[in-house]
Amino acid sequence: MSTSNQGIYEVLSPWAEADPVPIRGLTAPRLNDLEGKKIGLYRNDKRAAGPILNVIEKKLKERFPGLQVSWYTSQKTDVPEFEDWLKSVDAVVAAVGD
């Protein structure tokens, strides 16, 4: 004799109503050229983030000799210092490496 244990399952989203803000793309316009611009290099304190950005900085400066670079290292992006840093650069490259 065979017994069937077929149940009905309800699948729930783990997001529920926790994040009602719709996803949107980047809104900042692209820079036409990087020559003479100030690029921010943001890294967290993970081990690989620094070496990744060191290579990026080197390659950018080879390609755009007039480029300036500003580094920001922190896990905190909700502090006034980070906001001030963002205002001081034309674009940002971020690395959060493990």
PDB file as gemmi writes it, atoms N, CA and C in Angstrom:
CRYST1    1.000    1.000    1.000  90.00  90.00  90.00 P 1                      
ATOM      1  N   MET A   1       0.831  -1.165   0.000  1.00  0.00           N  
ATOM      2  CA  MET A   1       0.000   0.000   0.000  1.00  0.00           C  
ATOM      3  C   MET A   1       0.886   1.241   0.000  1.00  0.00           C  
ATOM      4  N   SER A   2       0.620   2.179  -0.862  1.00  0.00           N  
ATOM      5  CA  SER A   2       1.418   3.388  -1.038  1.00  0.00           C  
ATOM      6  C   SER A   2       0.663   4.583  -0.484  1.00  0.00           C  
ATOM      7  N   THR A   3       1.387   5.381   0.299  1.00  0.00           N  
ATOM      8  CA  THR A   3       0.775   6.596   0.841  1.00  0.00           C  
ATOM      9  C   THR A   3       1.459   7.799   0.218  1.00  0.00           C  
ATOM     10  N   SER A   4       0.690   8.717  -0.292  1.00  0.00           N  
ATOM     11  CA  SER A   4       1.241   9.922  -0.915  1.00  0.00           C  
ATOM     12  C   SER A   4       1.185  11.081   0.079  1.00  0.00           C  
ATOM     13  N   ASN A   5       2.356  11.708   0.281  1.00  0.00           N  
ATOM     14  CA  ASN A   5       2.430  12.870   1.171  1.00  0.00           C  
ATOM     15  C   ASN A   5       2.673  14.129   0.353  1.00  0.00           C  
ATOM     16  N   GLN A   6       1.766  14.455  -0.485  1.00  0.00           N  
ATOM     17  CA  GLN A   6       1.910  15.659  -1.294  1.00  0.00           C  
ATOM     18  C   GLN A   6       1.387  16.847  -0.502  1.00  0.00           C  
ATOM     19  N   GLY A   7       2.280  17.816  -0.292  1.00  0.00           N  
ATOM     20  CA  GLY A   7       1.878  19.009   0.434  1.00  0.00           C  
ATOM     21  C   GLY A   7       1.860  20.214  -0.486  1.00  0.00           C  
ATOM     22  N   ILE A   8       1.293  21.253  -0.024  1.00  0.00           N  
ATOM     23  CA  ILE A   8       1.279  22.513  -0.759  1.00  0.00           C  
ATOM     24  C   ILE A   8       2.182  23.479  -0.006  1.00  0.00           C  
ATOM     25  N   TYR A   9       3.123  24.069  -0.735  1.00  0.00           N  
ATOM     26  CA  TYR A   9       4.082  24.978  -0.130  1.00  0.00           C  
ATOM     27  C   TYR A   9       3.905  26.377  -0.697  1.00  0.00           C  
ATOM     28  N   GLU A  10       4.023  27.351   0.159  1.00  0.00           N  
ATOM     29  CA  GLU A  10       3.971  28.740  -0.275  1.00  0.00           C  
ATOM     30  C   GLU A  10       5.404  29.274  -0.258  1.00  0.00           C  
ATOM     31  N   VAL A  11       5.821  29.851  -1.378  1.00  0.00           N  
ATOM     32  CA  VAL A  11       7.168  30.402  -1.478  1.00  0.00           C  
ATOM     33  C   VAL A  11       7.094  31.895  -1.186  1.00  0.00           C  
ATOM     34  N   LEU A  12       7.898  32.330  -0.241  1.00  0.00           N  
ATOM     35  CA  LEU A  12       7.904  33.731   0.160  1.00  0.00           C  
ATOM     36  C   LEU A  12       9.219  34.389  -0.245  1.00  0.00           C  
ATOM     37  N   SER A  13       9.146  35.645  -0.603  1.00  0.00           N  
ATOM     38  CA  SER A  13      10.352  36.402  -0.932  1.00  0.00           C  
ATOM     39  C   SER A  13      11.073  36.783   0.354  1.00  0.00           C  
ATOM     40  N   PRO A  14      12.397  36.596   0.398  1.00  0.00           N  
ATOM     41  CA  PRO A  14      13.132  37.015   1.596  1.00  0.00           C  
ATOM     42  C   PRO A  14      13.178  38.533   1.748  1.00  0.00           C  
ATOM     43  N   TRP A  15      12.886  39.254   0.669  1.00  0.00           N  
ATOM     44  CA  TRP A  15      12.888  40.712   0.741  1.00  0.00           C  
ATOM     45  C   TRP A  15      11.620  41.244   1.397  1.00  0.00           C  
ATOM     46  N   ALA A  16      10.542  40.529   1.249  1.00  0.00           N  
ATOM     47  CA  ALA A  16       9.250  40.957   1.798  1.00  0.00           C  
ATOM     48  C   ALA A  16       9.036  42.433   1.481  1.00  0.00           C  
ATOM     49  N   GLU A  17       8.736  43.195   2.472  1.00  0.00           N  
ATOM     50  CA  GLU A  17       8.536  44.633   2.286  1.00  0.00           C  
ATOM     51  C   GLU A  17       9.698  45.424   2.878  1.00  0.00           C  
ATOM     52  N   ALA A  18      10.802  44.766   3.139  1.00  0.00           N  
ATOM     53  CA  ALA A  18      11.935  45.404   3.812  1.00  0.00           C  
ATOM     54  C   ALA A  18      12.635  46.442   2.950  1.00  0.00           C  
ATOM     55  N   ASP A  19      12.630  46.300   1.644  1.00  0.00           N  
ATOM     56  CA  ASP A  19      13.337  47.221   0.766  1.00  0.00           C  
ATOM     57  C   ASP A  19      12.402  47.701  -0.339  1.00  0.00           C  
ATOM     58  N   PRO A  20      11.537  48.662  -0.026  1.00  0.00           N  
ATOM     59  CA  PRO A  20      10.557  49.105  -1.019  1.00  0.00           C  
ATOM     60  C   PRO A  20      11.119  50.044  -2.085  1.00  0.00           C  
ATOM     61  N   VAL A  21      12.397  50.452  -1.964  1.00  0.00           N  
ATOM     62  CA  VAL A  21      12.980  51.362  -2.938  1.00  0.00           C  
ATOM     63  C   VAL A  21      13.332  50.576  -4.198  1.00  0.00           C  
ATOM     64  N   PRO A  22      12.793  50.978  -5.348  1.00  0.00           N  
ATOM     65  CA  PRO A  22      13.102  50.232  -6.576  1.00  0.00           C  
ATOM     66  C   PRO A  22      14.568  50.379  -6.966  1.00  0.00           C  
ATOM     67  N   ILE A  23      15.120  49.347  -7.561  1.00  0.00           N  
ATOM     68  CA  ILE A  23      16.497  49.350  -8.029  1.00  0.00           C  
ATOM     69  C   ILE A  23      16.600  50.298  -9.216  1.00  0.00           C  
ATOM     70  N   ARG A  24      17.666  51.105  -9.243  1.00  0.00           N  
ATOM     71  CA  ARG A  24      17.864  52.014 -10.373  1.00  0.00           C  
ATOM     72  C   ARG A  24      19.340  51.998 -10.754  1.00  0.00           C  
ATOM     73  N   GLY A  25      19.608  52.353 -11.970  1.00  0.00           N  
ATOM     74  CA  GLY A  25      20.979  52.371 -12.453  1.00  0.00           C  
ATOM     75  C   GLY A  25      21.729  53.609 -11.986  1.00  0.00           C  
ATOM     76  N   LEU A  26      22.975  53.704 -12.404  1.00  0.00           N  
ATOM     77  CA  LEU A  26      23.777  54.876 -12.084  1.00  0.00           C  
ATOM     78  C   LEU A  26      23.208  56.092 -12.799  1.00  0.00           C  
ATOM     79  N   THR A  27      23.193  57.215 -12.115  1.00  0.00           N  
ATOM     80  CA  THR A  27      22.597  58.410 -12.707  1.00  0.00           C  
ATOM     81  C   THR A  27      23.631  59.458 -13.096  1.00  0.00           C  
ATOM     82  N   ALA A  28      24.852  59.317 -12.641  1.00  0.00           N  
ATOM     83  CA  ALA A  28      25.873  60.305 -12.976  1.00  0.00           C  
ATOM     84  C   ALA A  28      26.294  60.144 -14.435  1.00  0.00           C  
ATOM     85  N   PRO A  29      26.448  61.255 -15.132  1.00  0.00           N  
ATOM     86  CA  PRO A  29      26.891  61.154 -16.534  1.00  0.00           C  
ATOM     87  C   PRO A  29      28.340  60.686 -16.616  1.00  0.00           C  
ATOM     88  N   ARG A  30      28.659  59.996 -17.697  1.00  0.00           N  
ATOM     89  CA  ARG A  30      30.038  59.536 -17.924  1.00  0.00           C  
ATOM     90  C   ARG A  30      30.928  60.725 -18.248  1.00  0.00           C  
ATOM     91  N   LEU A  31      32.187  60.630 -17.847  1.00  0.00           N  
ATOM     92  CA  LEU A  31      33.158  61.651 -18.208  1.00  0.00           C  
ATOM     93  C   LEU A  31      33.621  61.396 -19.635  1.00  0.00           C  
ATOM     94  N   ASN A  32      33.766  62.454 -20.415  1.00  0.00           N  
ATOM     95  CA  ASN A  32      34.230  62.305 -21.798  1.00  0.00           C  
ATOM     96  C   ASN A  32      35.701  61.923 -21.862  1.00  0.00           C  
ATOM     97  N   ASP A  33      36.486  62.432 -20.916  1.00  0.00           N  
ATOM     98  CA  ASP A  33      37.918  62.210 -20.913  1.00  0.00           C  
ATOM     99  C   ASP A  33      38.394  62.259 -19.463  1.00  0.00           C  
ATOM    100  N   LEU A  34      39.431  61.534 -19.139  1.00  0.00           N  
ATOM    101  CA  LEU A  34      39.963  61.544 -17.780  1.00  0.00           C  
ATOM    102  C   LEU A  34      41.161  62.462 -17.617  1.00  0.00           C  
ATOM    103  N   GLU A  35      41.680  62.988 -18.728  1.00  0.00           N  
ATOM    104  CA  GLU A  35      42.840  63.866 -18.652  1.00  0.00           C  
ATOM    105  C   GLU A  35      42.508  65.098 -17.817  1.00  0.00           C  
ATOM    106  N   GLY A  36      43.350  65.356 -16.803  1.00  0.00           N  
ATOM    107  CA  GLY A  36      43.156  66.514 -15.944  1.00  0.00           C  
ATOM    108  C   GLY A  36      42.083  66.335 -14.875  1.00  0.00           C  
ATOM    109  N   LYS A  37      41.471  65.178 -14.814  1.00  0.00           N  
ATOM    110  CA  LYS A  37      40.416  64.915 -13.826  1.00  0.00           C  
ATOM    111  C   LYS A  37      41.023  64.364 -12.545  1.00  0.00           C  
ATOM    112  N   LYS A  38      40.243  64.445 -11.483  1.00  0.00           N  
ATOM    113  CA  LYS A  38      40.642  63.875 -10.194  1.00  0.00           C  
ATOM    114  C   LYS A  38      39.782  62.651  -9.938  1.00  0.00           C  
ATOM    115  N   ILE A  39      40.429  61.494  -9.886  1.00  0.00           N  
ATOM    116  CA  ILE A  39      39.733  60.230  -9.704  1.00  0.00           C  
ATOM    117  C   ILE A  39      39.917  59.750  -8.270  1.00  0.00           C  
ATOM    118  N   GLY A  40      38.818  59.407  -7.637  1.00  0.00           N  
ATOM    119  CA  GLY A  40      38.867  58.864  -6.295  1.00  0.00           C  
ATOM    120  C   GLY A  40      39.018  57.356  -6.347  1.00  0.00           C  
ATOM    121  N   LEU A  41      39.921  56.835  -5.539  1.00  0.00           N  
ATOM    122  CA  LEU A  41      40.101  55.393  -5.422  1.00  0.00           C  
ATOM    123  C   LEU A  41      39.626  55.000  -4.031  1.00  0.00           C  
ATOM    124  N   TYR A  42      38.497  54.320  -3.983  1.00  0.00           N  
ATOM    125  CA  TYR A  42      37.901  53.921  -2.706  1.00  0.00           C  
ATOM    126  C   TYR A  42      38.237  52.462  -2.432  1.00  0.00           C  
ATOM    127  N   ARG A  43      38.707  52.193  -1.221  1.00  0.00           N  
ATOM    128  CA  ARG A  43      38.962  50.811  -0.834  1.00  0.00           C  
ATOM    129  C   ARG A  43      38.459  50.593   0.577  1.00  0.00           C  
ATOM    130  N   ASN A  44      37.978  49.383   0.798  1.00  0.00           N  
ATOM    131  CA  ASN A  44      37.678  48.998   2.168  1.00  0.00           C  
ATOM    132  C   ASN A  44      38.951  48.417   2.764  1.00  0.00           C  
ATOM    133  N   ASP A  45      38.875  47.819   3.929  1.00  0.00           N  
ATOM    134  CA  ASP A  45      40.101  47.331   4.562  1.00  0.00           C  
ATOM    135  C   ASP A  45      40.389  45.858   4.261  1.00  0.00           C  
ATOM    136  N   LYS A  46      39.788  45.339   3.207  1.00  0.00           N  
ATOM    137  CA  LYS A  46      40.074  43.959   2.799  1.00  0.00           C  
ATOM    138  C   LYS A  46      41.461  43.895   2.159  1.00  0.00           C  
ATOM    139  N   ARG A  47      42.086  42.768   2.276  1.00  0.00           N  
ATOM    140  CA  ARG A  47      43.478  42.585   1.884  1.00  0.00           C  
ATOM    141  C   ARG A  47      43.770  42.870   0.410  1.00  0.00           C  
ATOM    142  N   ALA A  48      42.915  42.469  -0.485  1.00  0.00           N  
ATOM    143  CA  ALA A  48      43.210  42.607  -1.912  1.00  0.00           C  
ATOM    144  C   ALA A  48      42.821  43.961  -2.496  1.00  0.00           C  
ATOM    145  N   ALA A  49      42.044  44.749  -1.781  1.00  0.00           N  
ATOM    146  CA  ALA A  49      41.555  46.017  -2.335  1.00  0.00           C  
ATOM    147  C   ALA A  49      42.699  46.973  -2.680  1.00  0.00           C  
ATOM    148  N   GLY A  50      43.676  47.104  -1.790  1.00  0.00           N  
ATOM    149  CA  GLY A  50      44.799  48.007  -2.045  1.00  0.00           C  
ATOM    150  C   GLY A  50      45.608  47.644  -3.275  1.00  0.00           C  
ATOM    151  N   PRO A  51      46.073  46.401  -3.386  1.00  0.00           N  
ATOM    152  CA  PRO A  51      46.829  46.025  -4.582  1.00  0.00           C  
ATOM    153  C   PRO A  51      46.033  46.183  -5.883  1.00  0.00           C  
ATOM    154  N   ILE A  52      44.752  45.903  -5.833  1.00  0.00           N  
ATOM    155  CA  ILE A  52      43.913  46.089  -7.033  1.00  0.00           C  
ATOM    156  C   ILE A  52      43.942  47.547  -7.463  1.00  0.00           C  
ATOM    157  N   LEU A  53      43.726  48.453  -6.506  1.00  0.00           N  
ATOM    158  CA  LEU A  53      43.693  49.873  -6.848  1.00  0.00           C  
ATOM    159  C   LEU A  53      45.075  50.415  -7.195  1.00  0.00           C  
ATOM    160  N   ASN A  54      46.135  49.839  -6.630  1.00  0.00           N  
ATOM    161  CA  ASN A  54      47.484  50.261  -7.019  1.00  0.00           C  
ATOM    162  C   ASN A  54      47.709  50.026  -8.506  1.00  0.00           C  
ATOM    163  N   VAL A  55      47.281  48.884  -9.002  1.00  0.00           N  
ATOM    164  CA  VAL A  55      47.429  48.576 -10.429  1.00  0.00           C  
ATOM    165  C   VAL A  55      46.553  49.504 -11.268  1.00  0.00           C  
ATOM    166  N   ILE A  56      45.329  49.726 -10.822  1.00  0.00           N  
ATOM    167  CA  ILE A  56      44.428  50.629 -11.557  1.00  0.00           C  
ATOM    168  C   ILE A  56      45.015  52.028 -11.615  1.00  0.00           C  
ATOM    169  N   GLU A  57      45.545  52.510 -10.483  1.00  0.00           N  
ATOM    170  CA  GLU A  57      46.156  53.846 -10.463  1.00  0.00           C  
ATOM    171  C   GLU A  57      47.311  53.929 -11.460  1.00  0.00           C  
ATOM    172  N   LYS A  58      48.169  52.940 -11.446  1.00  0.00           N  
ATOM    173  CA  LYS A  58      49.316  52.924 -12.364  1.00  0.00           C  
ATOM    174  C   LYS A  58      48.858  52.957 -13.819  1.00  0.00           C  
ATOM    175  N   LYS A  59      47.896  52.110 -14.163  1.00  0.00           N  
ATOM    176  CA  LYS A  59      47.418  52.037 -15.544  1.00  0.00           C  
ATOM    177  C   LYS A  59      46.736  53.343 -15.961  1.00  0.00           C  
ATOM    178  N   LEU A  60      45.951  53.928 -15.069  1.00  0.00           N  
ATOM    179  CA  LEU A  60      45.282  55.191 -15.392  1.00  0.00           C  
ATOM    180  C   LEU A  60      46.291  56.309 -15.622  1.00  0.00           C  
ATOM    181  N   LYS A  61      47.318  56.386 -14.768  1.00  0.00           N  
ATOM    182  CA  LYS A  61      48.315  57.443 -14.907  1.00  0.00           C  
ATOM    183  C   LYS A  61      49.172  57.253 -16.155  1.00  0.00           C  
ATOM    184  N   GLU A  62      49.385  56.008 -16.569  1.00  0.00           N  
ATOM    185  CA  GLU A  62      50.110  55.760 -17.828  1.00  0.00           C  
ATOM    186  C   GLU A  62      49.297  56.278 -19.011  1.00  0.00           C  
ATOM    187  N   ARG A  63      48.019  56.067 -18.951  1.00  0.00           N  
ATOM    188  CA  ARG A  63      47.143  56.446 -20.068  1.00  0.00           C  
ATOM    189  C   ARG A  63      46.772  57.930 -20.043  1.00  0.00           C  
ATOM    190  N   PHE A  64      46.635  58.491 -18.837  1.00  0.00           N  
ATOM    191  CA  PHE A  64      46.249  59.893 -18.676  1.00  0.00           C  
ATOM    192  C   PHE A  64      47.243  60.567 -17.730  1.00  0.00           C  
ATOM    193  N   PRO A  65      48.373  61.071 -18.250  1.00  0.00           N  
ATOM    194  CA  PRO A  65      49.436  61.621 -17.396  1.00  0.00           C  
ATOM    195  C   PRO A  65      48.988  62.788 -16.508  1.00  0.00           C  
ATOM    196  N   GLY A  66      47.985  63.543 -16.923  1.00  0.00           N  
ATOM    197  CA  GLY A  66      47.526  64.682 -16.133  1.00  0.00           C  
ATOM    198  C   GLY A  66      46.493  64.320 -15.077  1.00  0.00           C  
ATOM    199  N   LEU A  67      46.237  63.052 -14.919  1.00  0.00           N  
ATOM    200  CA  LEU A  67      45.235  62.571 -13.962  1.00  0.00           C  
ATOM    201  C   LEU A  67      45.721  62.745 -12.528  1.00  0.00           C  
ATOM    202  N   GLN A  68      44.817  63.165 -11.662  1.00  0.00           N  
ATOM    203  CA  GLN A  68      45.106  63.232 -10.229  1.00  0.00           C  
ATOM    204  C   GLN A  68      44.335  62.120  -9.537  1.00  0.00           C  
ATOM    205  N   VAL A  69      44.868  61.634  -8.437  1.00  0.00           N  
ATOM    206  CA  VAL A  69      44.229  60.532  -7.716  1.00  0.00           C  
ATOM    207  C   VAL A  69      44.085  60.916  -6.244  1.00  0.00           C  
ATOM    208  N   SER A  70      42.945  60.546  -5.676  1.00  0.00           N  
ATOM    209  CA  SER A  70      42.704  60.748  -4.251  1.00  0.00           C  
ATOM    210  C   SER A  70      42.190  59.432  -3.676  1.00  0.00           C  
ATOM    211  N   TRP A  71      42.817  58.978  -2.602  1.00  0.00           N  
ATOM    212  CA  TRP A  71      42.443  57.710  -1.978  1.00  0.00           C  
ATOM    213  C   TRP A  71      41.512  57.928  -0.791  1.00  0.00           C  
ATOM    214  N   TYR A  72      40.585  57.000  -0.595  1.00  0.00           N  
ATOM    215  CA  TYR A  72      39.746  56.981   0.609  1.00  0.00           C  
ATOM    216  C   TYR A  72      39.679  55.532   1.072  1.00  0.00           C  
ATOM    217  N   THR A  73      40.072  55.304   2.310  1.00  0.00           N  
ATOM    218  CA  THR A  73      40.084  53.949   2.853  1.00  0.00           C  
ATOM    219  C   THR A  73      39.232  53.909   4.112  1.00  0.00           C  
ATOM    220  N   SER A  74      38.160  53.141   4.054  1.00  0.00           N  
ATOM    221  CA  SER A  74      37.295  53.007   5.221  1.00  0.00           C  
ATOM    222  C   SER A  74      36.169  52.043   4.922  1.00  0.00           C  
ATOM    223  N   GLN A  75      35.581  51.519   5.959  1.00  0.00           N  
ATOM    224  CA  GLN A  75      34.355  50.733   5.825  1.00  0.00           C  
ATOM    225  C   GLN A  75      33.136  51.648   5.910  1.00  0.00           C  
ATOM    226  N   LYS A  76      33.330  52.845   6.443  1.00  0.00           N  
ATOM    227  CA  LYS A  76      32.202  53.745   6.695  1.00  0.00           C  
ATOM    228  C   LYS A  76      32.013  54.719   5.541  1.00  0.00           C  
ATOM    229  N   THR A  77      30.832  54.696   4.952  1.00  0.00           N  
ATOM    230  CA  THR A  77      30.508  55.634   3.884  1.00  0.00           C  
ATOM    231  C   THR A  77      29.378  56.562   4.296  1.00  0.00           C  
ATOM    232  N   ASP A  78      28.989  56.500   5.550  1.00  0.00           N  
ATOM    233  CA  ASP A  78      27.896  57.351   6.018  1.00  0.00           C  
ATOM    234  C   ASP A  78      28.414  58.419   6.975  1.00  0.00           C  
ATOM    235  N   VAL A  79      29.622  58.898   6.716  1.00  0.00           N  
ATOM    236  CA  VAL A  79      30.227  59.911   7.567  1.00  0.00           C  
ATOM    237  C   VAL A  79      30.522  61.164   6.737  1.00  0.00           C  
ATOM    238  N   PRO A  80      30.551  62.329   7.383  1.00  0.00           N  
ATOM    239  CA  PRO A  80      30.801  63.574   6.633  1.00  0.00           C  
ATOM    240  C   PRO A  80      32.105  63.568   5.848  1.00  0.00           C  
ATOM    241  N   GLU A  81      33.149  62.913   6.383  1.00  0.00           N  
ATOM    242  CA  GLU A  81      34.434  62.880   5.676  1.00  0.00           C  
ATOM    243  C   GLU A  81      34.302  62.211   4.306  1.00  0.00           C  
ATOM    244  N   PHE A  82      33.494  61.150   4.243  1.00  0.00           N  
ATOM    245  CA  PHE A  82      33.291  60.460   2.972  1.00  0.00           C  
ATOM    246  C   PHE A  82      32.533  61.360   1.997  1.00  0.00           C  
ATOM    247  N   GLU A  83      31.502  62.024   2.479  1.00  0.00           N  
ATOM    248  CA  GLU A  83      30.729  62.937   1.624  1.00  0.00           C  
ATOM    249  C   GLU A  83      31.619  64.053   1.085  1.00  0.00           C  
ATOM    250  N   ASP A  84      32.479  64.620   1.934  1.00  0.00           N  
ATOM    251  CA  ASP A  84      33.397  65.674   1.487  1.00  0.00           C  
ATOM    252  C   ASP A  84      34.366  65.135   0.443  1.00  0.00           C  
ATOM    253  N   TRP A  85      34.864  63.913   0.666  1.00  0.00           N  
ATOM    254  CA  TRP A  85      35.783  63.297  -0.287  1.00  0.00           C  
ATOM    255  C   TRP A  85      35.094  63.110  -1.640  1.00  0.00           C  
ATOM    256  N   LEU A  86      33.863  62.623  -1.617  1.00  0.00           N  
ATOM    257  CA  LEU A  86      33.121  62.426  -2.872  1.00  0.00           C  
ATOM    258  C   LEU A  86      32.977  63.727  -3.658  1.00  0.00           C  
ATOM    259  N   LYS A  87      32.729  64.799  -2.957  1.00  0.00           N  
ATOM    260  CA  LYS A  87      32.562  66.103  -3.619  1.00  0.00           C  
ATOM    261  C   LYS A  87      33.870  66.606  -4.219  1.00  0.00           C  
ATOM    262  N   SER A  88      34.997  66.071  -3.753  1.00  0.00           N  
ATOM    263  CA  SER A  88      36.299  66.567  -4.218  1.00  0.00           C  
ATOM    264  C   SER A  88      36.828  65.827  -5.439  1.00  0.00           C  
ATOM    265  N   VAL A  89      36.132  64.814  -5.906  1.00  0.00           N  
ATOM    266  CA  VAL A  89      36.606  64.025  -7.046  1.00  0.00           C  
ATOM    267  C   VAL A  89      35.599  64.064  -8.184  1.00  0.00           C  
ATOM    268  N   ASP A  90      36.104  63.788  -9.406  1.00  0.00           N  
ATOM    269  CA  ASP A  90      35.230  63.771 -10.581  1.00  0.00           C  
ATOM    270  C   ASP A  90      34.575  62.417 -10.819  1.00  0.00           C  
ATOM    271  N   ALA A  91      35.222  61.350 -10.372  1.00  0.00           N  
ATOM    272  CA  ALA A  91      34.701  59.999 -10.532  1.00  0.00           C  
ATOM    273  C   ALA A  91      35.374  59.111  -9.487  1.00  0.00           C  
ATOM    274  N   VAL A  92      34.803  57.936  -9.256  1.00  0.00           N  
ATOM    275  CA  VAL A  92      35.333  57.020  -8.245  1.00  0.00           C  
ATOM    276  C   VAL A  92      35.463  55.624  -8.838  1.00  0.00           C  
ATOM    277  N   VAL A  93      36.571  54.965  -8.485  1.00  0.00           N  
ATOM    278  CA  VAL A  93      36.767  53.541  -8.742  1.00  0.00           C  
ATOM    279  C   VAL A  93      36.810  52.891  -7.370  1.00  0.00           C  
ATOM    280  N   ALA A  94      35.989  51.884  -7.155  1.00  0.00           N  
ATOM    281  CA  ALA A  94      35.930  51.224  -5.853  1.00  0.00           C  
ATOM    282  C   ALA A  94      36.434  49.788  -5.947  1.00  0.00           C  
ATOM    283  N   ALA A  95      37.162  49.365  -4.918  1.00  0.00           N  
ATOM    284  CA  ALA A  95      37.609  47.985  -4.825  1.00  0.00           C  
ATOM    285  C   ALA A  95      37.319  47.503  -3.411  1.00  0.00           C  
ATOM    286  N   VAL A  96      36.619  46.407  -3.347  1.00  0.00           N  
ATOM    287  CA  VAL A  96      36.303  45.792  -2.054  1.00  0.00           C  
ATOM    288  C   VAL A  96      36.728  44.334  -2.128  1.00  0.00           C  
ATOM    289  N   GLY A  97      38.040  44.114  -2.081  1.00  0.00           N  
ATOM    290  CA  GLY A  97      38.591  42.779  -2.305  1.00  0.00           C  
ATOM    291  C   GLY A  97      38.783  41.980  -1.036  1.00  0.00           C  
ATOM    292  N   ASP A  98      38.705  40.687  -1.172  1.00  0.00           N  
ATOM    293  CA  ASP A  98      38.980  39.794  -0.053  1.00  0.00           C  
ATOM    294  C   ASP A  98      40.326  39.131  -0.226  1.00  0.00           C  
TER     295      ASP A  98                                                      
END                                                                             
